[in-house]
Amino acid sequence: MKAHHDLFIENGKVVFHKRGGLAHIKTLVDRERAANPGRTLLVDGGDLYQGDGYSVLTKGEDMIAPVRDLGFDMIIPGNWAVVYGKDQMIKLERSFGTTPVAENIYHADNFKPVYQPTLIKEINGVRLGFMGLDDPDVPQRQNPAMSKGLVFSGVDARLKNKIDAFVKDNDIDVMFLVTHLGVFKQIAIADSPVAENVDYVLGNDTHERIRKPLERKYAKVTEPGAFGTFVGKLTLNFDNGKFLGDDYQLIDVDPAKYPADPKMKALVDQAEAPHRAEMEKVIGYTKEPVYRYLAVESPLDDMITDAFRWKTGTQIALSNGFRYGNPVVPENGKPAPITMANLFNWMPINTKLKTGRVKGSVLHMWLEKEINNAFSPNAAERFGGYLIRFSGMRLRFEPSRPKGERIISLTVEGKPVEPDQYYTVTSVIRTGAPESNFNRLPMVEDVKEMPYTVHDAIVEYLGTHSPVAPKLDGRAYSEELGTMSLSTIPGADYEFR
């Protein structure tokens, strides 16, 4: 909730700046409202109350007062909205003093909608229409038990009919889809007949920093980054009801430019106070910046999977390819402290680890599928996130190769993976998933639950190895994507920076 380090690319190099923080966002939003009174709407695209330790320990309720103070006009749930279960999701979304909107989430027992599907805002005679869409893959992307009692519908002809009817029946002048699908799927929607009557697809989930809307066949696509580092500002220009065009800006939430709003700062401090001592406990140090963002391999996930493998003694350790979790950056030549708050920020779900063994043929098949999940040219085959993270393997692949043939080489302990040989593997337990499933790796045998958690393993690893100095080591590499691949939007006029 406070200002944090974030990563930027400047003159081709990685640099870090302090950005974000709810109190600074509040100042920015208040200035925008004052500059355009009565004609400024604030919309959130999901994952509003998950991703740090304070939220975990309060099941998201620490966010209620700050979010209410921001005064959103509309919010939608994201893929992490289900993390505390259906009932808590509904309670939170309805406690924020605004309208939760989602067209494709239903109660599993009666198939009635959980939220209202659309919203209309009229400003100076201009009718703005909004429809919310969460990711239909939520029951597979998150622990299956989290979304128990919910059903998610997809992007199909039924959705097109609902959009078309909504626009026509309500004389909508500008139509927005506010989505939490991932930018590649959002582009696919904007290029498909589903969006024939849509003007903008306001996206979230993959946290791309789109500074100029991507102009597609039917609609424009945006995403505003991650962690509250940026606020996307879309200005619609009208003259006597006639649309003249738009302007778009991805505004850096720079604390030097937007000083902390006193009331919001007090609300954040109050929300964090009961757990601050626990969250600010130092568990280790790093001599190198620890960050995610990269689509193929990241220093942070290298460190995490190394910790899992070190703790369990298996040949391979696995973790999902996330983008969330803001960086920890050394300053003034001194190692940076890593706190429990950082650990929760990186790994908010603290389940136990498990071990097992798997055949090389299964490992190879699974990695081909994971590469396709992250880099398929077919949007329908994308499955959120980035390439699976791992320790103990070295993978060379190319996304342009045919599906199922993208792996060039795969080794464990310096030797090519043999189809009939067994390899030991570690992964996190995903509640509700089959015991034999390790980060979607199927058919793992001799599965054993460890007596310690994800956090236990990382804390012990940092306590033994600090100060750590995680750097990219080429364990996963594609010549086409390069070392610093920051985006999953091939072919678009776009650069993550």
Beta strands, then each sheet from edge to edge (+ up, - down):
strand 1: 4-10
strand 2: 13-19
strand 3: 43-44
strand 4: 74-75
strand 5: 105-107
strand 6: 118-123
strand 7: 126-134
strand 8: 150-152
strand 9: 174-180
strand 10: 200-202
strand 11: 214-215
strand 12: 220-222
strand 13: 230-239
strand 14: 242-252
strand 15: 282-286
strand 16: 316-321
strand 17: 336-339
strand 18: 352-359
strand 19: 386-391
strand 20: 393-397
strand 21: 407-412
strand 22: 415-416
strand 23: 422-428
strand 24: 445-453
strand 25: 476-477
sheet 1: 1+ 2-
sheet 2: 3+ 4+
sheet 3: 5+ 8-
sheet 4: 6+ 7- 9- 10- 12- 11+
sheet 5: 13+ 14-
sheet 6: 15+ 17-
sheet 7: 19+ 16- 23- 18+ 24-
sheet 8: 22+ 21- 20+ 25+
end
